[in-house]
């Protein structure tokens, strides 16, 4: 399959572009690492592939509507 076919199928199924879908998966994994496994925010960000914690916080807030620290507090 070509990239364009995968891109269209992903957009048809999920309603998100391929990049948005992968970002969403990475952020959900980070949320699990932060809340359930007790990692701090910078460790979780690095583990899912973000080197800049400021950018990670921005993406996390866009996805979940809360910053990672607020998300962690509300989870408990």
GICOR-V420055 format. One record per residue. N is the residue number from 1. D_FIRST is the distance of its C-alpha to the first C-alpha in whole Angstrom. Layout:
N,D_FIRST
N,D_FIRST
This chain:
1,0
2,4
3,7
4,8
5,6
6,7
7,10
8,11
9,11
10,12
11,15
12,16
13,16
14,18
15,20
16,19
17,16
18,14
19,17
20,20
21,18
22,18
23,21
24,23
25,22
26,23
27,26
28,27
29,27
30,29
31,31
32,32
33,33
34,35
35,37
36,37
37,37
38,39
39,37
40,39
41,36
42,36
43,35
44,32
45,31
46,31
47,29
48,26
49,26
50,28
51,31
52,33
53,34
54,35
55,32
56,31
57,34
58,33
59,29
60,31
61,33
62,31
63,29
64,32
65,35
66,37
67,37
68,36
69,40
70,41
71,38
72,39
73,43
74,42
75,40
76,43
